[in-house]
Amino acid sequence: MAAARANERPQFKTAVDDLVVARTQILNIPAGALGVYPGLGPLPSASASVGQGNHNLFLASPTVEQPLTQLIKLRAARRATDANVRSSQADLRASENEVSLQVRQFYLQF
């Protein structure tokens, strides 16, 4: 019954991804490659190196799910199961009482 009740509660899930670039590159931009502008001079003014692919991306996405459409069916099924358990317990008590009565009648005959 505990498992049936657990299905009625929200489900917490977490997905984790670590994206790694397997190949890194270095982009070299020579001085003045982007042009020479009056008043500014060459752009970039010195050679520049730009590393690409050096960073990893880590994603974590926690979610909470509650299946609303199934909730009614789950509760009905749990209630039916609870009723069956109570019925079985009542049958067990009736059987125990019947055995107890027969034992007492047997002892009273002696």
Residue pairs with C-beta under 8 A, 6 or more apart in sequence:
1 78
1 81
1 82
1 85
4 74
4 77
4 78
4 81
5 78
7 74
8 71
8 74
8 75
8 78
10 64
10 65
10 66
11 64
11 65
11 66
12 62
12 63
12 64
13 62
13 63
13 64
13 65
14 60
14 61
14 62
14 63
15 59
15 60
15 61
15 63
16 58
16 59
16 60
16 61
17 57
17 58
17 59
17 60
18 56
18 57
18 58
18 59
19 56
19 57
19 58
19 59
20 56
21 53
21 54
21 55
21 56
23 53
24 51
24 52
24 53
24 54
25 51
25 52
25 53
26 49
26 50
26 51
26 52
27 49
27 50
27 51
27 52
28 47
28 48
28 49
28 50
29 44
29 47
29 48
29 49
29 50
30 47
31 42
31 44
31 45
31 46
31 47
32 42
32 43
32 44
33 43
33 44
34 43
34 44
35 42
35 43
36 42
36 43
37 43
